[in-house]
Structure formats: C-alpha cells, structure tokens
Amino acid sequence: MKQGLFTGLLIAAAYIVSFLFYLWMGTTPPDSIFHAIWKGGPVVSVLMALILMVIAYTVERVIALQKAAGKGNIPEFVQAIKQDINNGDVQGAIARCDDHQSSLGAVLRSVLDRYSQLAALNVTDREKRISEMEKAVEEASTMEMPLLEKNLVAISTIASISTMVGLLGTTMGMIRAFQAMATAGAPDAVQLSLGISEALFNTALGIVGGIFGIVAYNVFTTRVDRFSYMIDEAAFYIIQTLGTGTSR
C-alpha cells in the first residue's frame, strides 16, 4: 500500500513539475535552448517527467542500499564474523551483527539465533542443525531481498517506456513535417522546421531517459547480486562450521 502511494505521488509530482517547466520554456527567448526544446511539443513534458522519476528512484536506491550495507566495510565484517565462529564465540558474532546494522548482518544473525536455540534445546543431530539453519537463512532472505530489489522493476520499466514515448514524439513530429511538405505550392517552411525539431528533441529526450534508466538498473542489480552472493557465502560458511561445532 505504501509503495503504491509513493509511486502514485511520485508520478503526479514528476509530471506537475515537468509540465510547469515545459510551460516556462515556452516563455523563454526564441533563440534559447529551452525554447527549442519547448518546440518539441507536449510529449516533451512526459519525457522530462520520466527522467525525473528515474532520478528520484536512483536517489532512493542509493540511500536504501547504503543503509543496507550497514556500518563499516562488508568484507571486513564477514571476516570478523568468520573469526568469531572459528573461535566458537557465537554470542560475540551476534553482537557484531547487531552493531553492523546491515541486511547481511540481519540474515547472519538469524542463523546464529537459530543455532543458539538448537543448542539450548540440546539438538546434536548434524543434519537437523543444518536444516534448521538453512531454513533461517531462507526466512531472513525472504524478508531482506525485497527491500534490496525494491523499485528496480520500476526503473527498468521507465527505461523502456521512455524510449517508446520518445518514438511516439518522433512519429508525431514527422507527421507534422510531412503535412507541411504536402501543402499545395511551396512547403510550409515554419511547420516543416517545427515538425523536424519536434521529432529530434523527442528522440533525444527518449534516448536520455532510456540511458539513465538502463544504467541505473544495471548498477543497482549488480550491487544487489553482490549482496546476495555475500549473504550466501557467509551463511554457508557459518552453517557448515556450526553444523558440527560447539559454542560458548
């Protein structure tokens, strides 16, 4: 519900800002770049709104993934956890996870908590321990991964839509240009130039929005995959170590 509300508000805010900026561009001097972009037609306001949405989602993802990374260096955190596990200091590892405040720490803490529960119940069967800790990883990952992947689909969708909307604007501009050429006698030079201008600016803005969206999506997907790999690698090490180990 909150995600849908955020998306709805973002769409409305982005388009209002873009439309007002589009109207302002129409009041600028005829020889300015803003006035030239304004000649691209009303589709320009939609393309600018899409670009603003990509920027907003990018800022949101940067903040969210930075928070998910927690405090300090992640590889060093993983090595410290492994060292605690090798020393049999499960409670120290749990405290370290709490202090790191990361998605990785949350998943690893769930494994350590499950191990502590099994140890308290005197469960010594290795397969039972491993099975229960693997379930803990799956449950914690189910909670954390959606937070890491949030809005990535929206960014990818905007990248595709931006290109299509730019193509729509290009088509409309070319229609105007051909209409100007189809007039009896000499072609209407003003309408012809407006049509070509509309086509080119819509093409450019559509490509810009698509590039921003694709780059942002690939960067964030790579970061999420790296998070996922570190979670799996660290969790596997802990599970295999604690499966037959002892704690203190």
Secondary structure in CASP SS format (residue, H / E / C, confidence):
PFRMAT SS
TARGET T0000
AUTHOR 0000-0000-0000
METHOD secondary structure of the structure
MODEL  1
M C 1.00
K H 1.00
Q H 1.00
G H 1.00
L H 1.00
F H 1.00
T H 1.00
G H 1.00
L H 1.00
L H 1.00
I H 1.00
A H 1.00
A H 1.00
A H 1.00
Y H 1.00
I H 1.00
V H 1.00
S H 1.00
F H 1.00
L H 1.00
F H 1.00
Y H 1.00
L H 1.00
W H 1.00
M H 1.00
G C 1.00
T C 1.00
T C 1.00
P C 1.00
P C 1.00
D C 1.00
S C 1.00
I H 1.00
F H 1.00
H H 1.00
A H 1.00
I H 1.00
W H 1.00
K C 1.00
G C 1.00
G C 1.00
P C 1.00
V H 1.00
V H 1.00
S H 1.00
V H 1.00
L H 1.00
M H 1.00
A H 1.00
L H 1.00
I H 1.00
L H 1.00
M H 1.00
V H 1.00
I H 1.00
A H 1.00
Y H 1.00
T H 1.00
V H 1.00
E H 1.00
R H 1.00
V H 1.00
I H 1.00
A H 1.00
L H 1.00
Q H 1.00
K H 1.00
A H 1.00
A C 1.00
G C 1.00
K C 1.00
G C 1.00
N C 1.00
I H 1.00
P H 1.00
E H 1.00
F H 1.00
V H 1.00
Q H 1.00
A H 1.00
I H 1.00
K H 1.00
Q H 1.00
D H 1.00
I H 1.00
N H 1.00
N C 1.00
G C 1.00
D C 1.00
V H 1.00
Q H 1.00
G H 1.00
A H 1.00
I H 1.00
A H 1.00
R H 1.00
C H 1.00
D H 1.00
D H 1.00
H H 1.00
Q C 1.00
S C 1.00
S H 1.00
L H 1.00
G H 1.00
A H 1.00
V H 1.00
L H 1.00
R H 1.00
S H 1.00
V H 1.00
L H 1.00
D H 1.00
R H 1.00
Y H 1.00
S H 1.00
Q H 1.00
L H 1.00
A H 1.00
A H 1.00
L C 1.00
N C 1.00
V C 1.00
T C 1.00
D C 1.00
R H 1.00
E H 1.00
K H 1.00
R H 1.00
I H 1.00
S H 1.00
E H 1.00
M H 1.00
E H 1.00
K H 1.00
A H 1.00
V H 1.00
E H 1.00
E H 1.00
A H 1.00
S H 1.00
T H 1.00
M H 1.00
E H 1.00
M H 1.00
P H 1.00
L H 1.00
L H 1.00
E H 1.00
K C 1.00
N C 1.00
L H 1.00
V H 1.00
A H 1.00
I H 1.00
S H 1.00
T H 1.00
I H 1.00
A H 1.00
S H 1.00
I H 1.00
S H 1.00
T H 1.00
M H 1.00
V H 1.00
G H 1.00
L H 1.00
L H 1.00
G H 1.00
T H 1.00
T H 1.00
M H 1.00
G H 1.00
M H 1.00
I H 1.00
R H 1.00
A H 1.00
F H 1.00
Q H 1.00
A H 1.00
M H 1.00
A C 1.00
T C 1.00
A C 1.00
G C 1.00
A C 1.00
P C 1.00
D C 1.00
A H 1.00
V H 1.00
Q H 1.00
L H 1.00
S H 1.00
L H 1.00
G H 1.00
I H 1.00
S H 1.00
E H 1.00
A H 1.00
L H 1.00
F H 1.00
N H 1.00
T H 1.00
A H 1.00
L H 1.00
G H 1.00
I H 1.00
V H 1.00
G H 1.00
G H 1.00
I H 1.00
F H 1.00
G H 1.00
I H 1.00
V H 1.00
A H 1.00
Y H 1.00
N H 1.00
V H 1.00
F H 1.00
T H 1.00
T H 1.00
R H 1.00
V H 1.00
D H 1.00
R H 1.00
F H 1.00
S H 1.00
Y H 1.00
M H 1.00
I H 1.00
D H 1.00
E H 1.00
A H 1.00
A H 1.00
F H 1.00
Y H 1.00
I H 1.00
I H 1.00
Q H 1.00
T H 1.00
L H 1.00
G C 1.00
T C 1.00
G C 1.00
T C 1.00
S C 1.00
R C 1.00
END
